[in-house]
C-alpha cells in the first residue's frame, strides 16, 4: 500500500471567512486531494486510470463525530463533498482510501477550524422563490442535451421524466453511461445553502435484439451535494459539457446476453431539495 504524506496546510483569513485549506501531495498518479473549510470537506480524485470504476472509502470526523461515506466514480477524475457545519475551534479530520489497477492509495488531513461565520440559511429565503432544475445524460459521445426545467419549492422533492433527450440511444455492455443535473433560482439576490439529496436517474431498458432484458431498469446514482447559492447563476455549471454537471455514472452491465441495450424511453430524474 502506498501512503501519501501531507506536505503543507496553510490557512488564510479573508474578512470573516475561512479560505479552504487544501492538503496536497507530491505530483503522481492516483491522487486524492482533500480540502477542508467550515461548510464542507471536498475530496478530489485526479490522475486515475481513464475508464476505471473506482470506489473510495471516505471518512470525515468533526470533534470525534464520524461520518463514513462510499463514493463510486469513473476515472480519470472526480470530486465529492461531505457537508459539515463547522465552528471555530473544532477539529476536522478526513481521509480517503481507494484501489485502482495501480494499487491501493490513501490520504488524510486534519484542520482546526477558525474564522467560521454563521452558516447561510438553507433553501431560498422566501416562499415565492423556487429552484428550477434540469437534467441530462450521455453515452457513446452523445450530445448530453438538457431536459426541460421543472420547479421545486425548497424543502421538497422533485420528479422529472421519463424523457429521452438522446433519442433511441443504444449502448453496449461496458459502456460508461453518465448523468447529472444543474439548477438556478431566478431573480435570487440572497445567499443561502441548498442541498440536493438522493439524486438519481432510472432508465427503462430494452434489448436491441428484441429479447427480454435481465433487468427492466438501469440506475445512475449521484452523491448528495450542498451548494452555496449566490445570485441566479446555474449551479454547479450551466455548461452541458462540463464534468461538474455529470455527477454520476455507471458501467452498463450485460443485460441482453452480450447484445446492446436500448434506452429509447429515456429516464426519470428524482431528488430531494432542502
Residue pairs with C-beta under 8 A, 6 or more apart in sequence:
1 103
1 104
1 105
1 106
2 103
2 104
2 105
2 106
3 106
3 107
4 25
4 26
4 31
4 32
4 105
4 106
4 107
5 25
6 23
6 24
6 25
6 107
6 108
6 109
7 23
7 24
7 25
7 26
8 23
8 24
9 21
9 23
9 109
9 111
10 21
11 18
11 19
11 21
11 111
11 114
11 115
12 19
13 19
13 114
13 115
16 115
16 117
17 38
17 115
17 117
18 37
18 38
18 113
18 114
18 115
18 116
19 37
20 35
20 36
20 37
20 42
21 35
21 36
21 37
21 109
21 111
22 33
22 34
22 35
23 33
23 34
23 35
23 36
23 107
23 109
24 33
25 31
25 32
25 33
25 107
28 47
29 47
29 48
29 49
29 102
30 47
30 48
30 49
30 98
30 100
30 102
30 103
30 105
31 45
31 46
31 47
31 105
31 107
32 43
32 44
32 45
32 56
32 96
32 98
32 105
32 106
32 107
33 43
33 44
33 45
33 46
33 107
34 41
34 42
34 43
34 44
34 94
34 95
34 96
34 107
34 108
34 109
35 41
35 42
35 44
36 42
36 92
36 94
36 109
36 111
36 113
37 86
38 84
38 85
38 86
38 87
38 113
38 115
38 116
38 117
38 119
39 83
39 84
39 85
39 86
39 119
39 193
39 226
39 228
40 81
40 82
40 83
40 84
40 226
41 60
41 81
41 82
41 84
41 92
41 94
42 79
42 80
42 81
43 56
43 58
43 71
43 79
43 80
43 81
43 82
43 94
43 96
44 77
44 78
44 79
45 54
45 56
45 73
45 75
45 77
45 78
45 79
45 80
45 96
45 98
46 76
46 77
47 76
47 77
48 54
48 73
48 75
48 76
48 77
48 78
48 100
49 75
49 76
49 100
49 101
49 102
50 75
50 76
51 74
51 75
51 176
52 74
52 75
52 100
52 101
53 72
53 73
53 74
53 75
53 251
54 72
54 73
54 74
54 75
54 98
54 99
54 100
55 70
55 71
55 72
55 98
55 99
56 70
56 71
56 72
56 73
56 80
56 96
56 97
56 98
57 68
57 69
57 70
57 96
57 97
57 98
58 68
58 69
58 70
58 71
58 80
58 82
58 94
58 95
58 96
59 66
59 67
59 68
59 69
59 93
59 94
59 95
59 96
60 66
60 67
60 69
60 82
60 84
60 92
60 93
60 94
61 67
61 92
61 93
61 94
62 84
62 86
62 90
62 91
62 92
63 90
63 91
67 82
69 80
69 82
69 223
71 78
71 80
71 223
73 80
73 249
74 176
74 178
74 249
74 251
75 100
77 243
78 243
80 223
81 223
81 225
81 226
82 94
83 195
83 224
83 226
84 92
85 119
86 92
86 113
86 116
87 113
87 116
88 113
88 114
88 115
88 116
89 112
89 113
89 114
90 112
90 113
91 110
91 111
91 112
91 113
92 110
92 111
92 112
92 113
93 108
93 109
93 110
94 108
94 109
94 110
95 106
95 107
95 108
95 109
96 106
96 107
96 108
97 104
97 105
97 106
98 104
98 105
98 106
99 105
119 193
120 191
120 192
120 193
120 228
121 192
121 193
122 154
122 155
122 192
122 193
122 194
122 195
122 274
123 154
123 155
123 192
123 193
123 194
123 273
123 274
124 130
124 131
124 154
124 185
124 188
124 190
124 192
124 194
124 229
125 190
125 192
127 153
129 185
129 187
129 188
130 151
130 152
130 153
130 154
130 185
130 186
131 151
131 152
131 154
131 183
131 184
131 185
131 194
131 273
132 149
132 150
132 151
132 183
132 184
132 185
132 186
133 149
133 150
133 151
133 152
133 158
133 160
133 181
133 182
133 183
133 269
133 271
133 273
134 146
134 147
134 148
134 149
134 150
134 160
134 181
134 182
134 183
135 146
135 147
135 160
135 161
135 179
135 180
135 181
135 201
135 269
136 144
136 145
136 146
136 147
136 165
136 179
136 180
136 181
136 240
136 245
137 144
137 165
137 166
137 177
137 178
137 179
137 180
137 201
137 203
137 220
137 266
137 267
138 144
138 166
138 177
138 178
138 179
138 246
139 166
139 169
139 171
139 175
139 176
139 177
139 178
139 252
139 263
140 169
140 171
140 175
142 166
142 169
143 166
143 240
144 166
144 240
144 241
144 246
145 165
145 166
145 240
146 165
146 240
147 160
147 161
147 163
147 165
147 269
148 160
148 163
150 158
150 160
152 158
152 273
154 194
154 273
154 274
155 272
155 273
155 274
156 272
156 273
157 270
157 271
157 272
157 273
158 269
158 270
158 271
158 272
158 273
159 268
159 269
159 270
160 268
160 269
160 270
161 201
161 266
161 267
161 268
161 269
162 204
162 265
162 266
162 267
162 268
163 266
163 267
163 268
164 263
164 264
164 265
164 266
164 267
165 266
166 263
166 266
167 264
168 262
168 263
168 264
169 262
169 263
169 264
170 208
170 260
170 261
170 262
170 263
171 177
171 252
171 260
171 261
171 263
172 252
172 260
172 261
173 252
173 253
173 254
173 255
173 256
173 258
173 261
174 251
174 252
175 251
175 252
176 249
176 250
176 251
176 252
177 203
177 218
177 220
177 249
177 250
177 251
177 252
177 263
178 220
178 246
178 248
178 249
178 250
179 201
179 220
179 222
179 246
179 247
179 248
179 249
179 267
179 269
180 222
180 244
180 245
180 246
180 247
180 248
181 196
181 199
181 222
181 245
181 247
181 269
181 271
182 234
182 235
182 236
182 237
182 238
182 245
183 194
183 196
183 234
183 235
184 232
184 233
184 234
184 235
184 238
185 194
185 229
185 232
186 232
187 232
188 229
188 231
188 232
189 231
191 228
191 229
191 230
192 228
192 229
193 226
193 227
193 228
193 229
194 226
194 227
194 229
194 235
194 273
194 274
195 224
195 225
195 226
195 227
195 273
195 274
196 224
196 225
196 226
196 227
196 271
196 272
196 273
197 224
197 271
197 272
197 273
197 274
198 224
198 270
198 271
198 272
199 221
199 222
199 224
199 225
199 247
199 248
199 269
199 270
199 271
200 219
200 220
200 221
200 222
200 248
200 269
200 270
200 271
201 219
201 220
201 248
201 267
201 268
201 269
202 217
202 218
202 219
202 267
202 268
202 270
203 217
203 218
203 219
203 220
203 263
203 265
203 266
203 267
204 216
204 217
204 263
204 265
204 266
204 267
205 213
205 215
205 216
205 217
205 218
205 255
205 261
205 262
205 263
206 213
206 261
206 262
206 264
206 265
207 213
207 255
207 256
207 257
207 259
207 260
207 261
207 262
208 256
208 259
208 260
208 261
208 262
209 256
209 257
209 259
209 260
211 256
211 257
211 259
213 255
213 256
213 261
214 254
214 255
214 256
215 253
215 255
218 250
218 252
218 253
218 255
218 261
218 263
219 250
220 248
220 249
220 250
220 267
221 248
221 250
222 247
222 248
223 247
223 248
225 236
225 247
227 235
227 236
229 235
236 242
236 244
236 245
237 244
237 245
239 245
252 261
255 261
